[in-house]
Amino acid sequence: MSGDEDALARVVRNLLDNALRHAATRIDVSLRTLQGTARLVVADDGPGIPGADRERVFDRFTRLDDARARDTGGSGLGLAIVRDIVVAHHGSTHIEDNRPGTRLIVVLPVEGRIARVSR
């Protein structure tokens, strides 16, 4: 399976933008392949996402803190776009605790060996 490079880059950008908006001091990013899948993890040390809201944040226009201004709180589209792109690539997304903070996980199928591209 081949992926849409621009769309997958948008997934990474949206996850990093989200982490930057909510992190207190730290963001960790990892990418690993195992048994035909790639696992991208973006974790921050921010306030976290309550368990009851972990699916809801993938809905369009969802912002957990309604009091936030749009210019600082985002439009509520970033994670919805992430999920749409990942599902279109036959992958999955989910959220875990990071203690403190949130860990967003994207799992995508990969085919063959990953080529190293130098730019």
C-alpha positions in Angstrom: 0.0 0.0 0.0 1.3 3.5 -0.9 0.5 6.5 1.1 -0.3 10.1 0.2 2.8 11.9 1.3 1.2 15.3 1.7 -1.7 13.9 3.7 0.5 11.9 6.0 2.7 15.0 6.5 -0.4 16.8 7.5 -1.1 14.1 10.1 2.3 14.7 11.7 1.9 18.5 11.5 -1.5 18.5 13.1 -0.4 16.2 15.9 2.7 18.4 16.6 0.6 21.6 16.5 -1.8 20.0 18.9 1.0 18.9 21.3 2.6 22.4 21.1 -0.7 24.1 22.0 -1.1 21.9 25.1 2.3 20.9 26.3 3.7 22.4 29.5 7.4 21.9 28.7 7.9 18.7 26.8 6.8 16.9 23.6 8.1 13.4 22.7 7.8 11.9 19.3 8.6 8.4 18.3 8.1 6.3 15.1 8.6 2.5 15.1 7.7 -0.3 12.7 6.7 -3.7 13.9 5.0 -6.6 12.1 3.8 -4.7 9.1 2.7 -1.5 10.9 4.2 1.9 11.7 3.4 3.3 15.1 3.7 7.1 15.5 3.4 8.4 19.0 3.2 12.1 19.9 3.1 12.7 23.7 3.0 15.9 25.7 3.1 16.8 29.3 0.0 19.1 29.3 -3.3 18.8 31.1 -4.3 15.6 29.3 -7.7 14.5 27.8 -10.2 13.0 30.2 -11.1 9.4 29.3 -14.7 10.3 28.5 -13.6 12.8 25.8 -11.0 10.7 24.0 -13.2 9.8 21.1 -15.1 13.1 21.0 -11.9 15.1 20.3 -11.7 13.4 16.9 -15.1 14.9 16.0 -15.1 18.0 13.8 -15.2 21.4 15.7 -14.7 19.8 19.1 -12.8 21.9 21.6 -12.8 20.6 25.1 -12.4 24.1 26.7 -15.3 26.1 25.2 -14.0 29.2 27.0 -10.8 29.2 24.9 -10.5 31.9 22.2 -10.4 30.5 18.7 -7.0 32.1 18.0 -5.4 30.2 20.9 -7.6 27.1 21.2 -7.7 26.1 17.5 -10.7 25.4 15.3 -11.4 21.9 16.5 -10.5 20.4 13.1 -6.9 19.2 13.6 -7.6 15.8 15.2 -10.6 15.2 13.0 -8.5 15.6 10.0 -5.8 13.3 11.5 -8.4 10.6 12.0 -9.9 11.0 8.5 -6.5 10.7 6.8 -5.4 7.8 8.9 -8.6 5.9 8.3 -8.2 6.6 4.5 -4.8 4.9 4.8 -6.4 1.9 6.6 -4.9 2.9 10.0 -6.2 3.7 13.4 -5.8 6.4 16.0 -6.3 6.4 19.8 -5.4 8.4 22.9 -3.7 7.2 26.1 -2.6 8.8 29.3 0.9 10.1 29.4 1.0 11.0 33.1 1.0 13.9 32.9 -0.4 14.8 29.6 -1.7 12.9 26.5 -0.2 10.4 24.2 -1.7 10.3 20.7 -1.0 7.1 18.7 -1.3 6.5 15.0 -0.9 3.0 13.6 -0.6 2.6 9.9 0.1 -0.5 7.7 3.5 -0.5 5.9 4.6 -2.6 3.0 8.1 -4.0 2.6 11.1 -2.0 3.7 11.1 1.6 4.6 13.3 3.6 2.2 15.5 6.3 3.6 15.1 9.5 1.7 17.7 12.3 2.0 16.7 15.8 1.1 
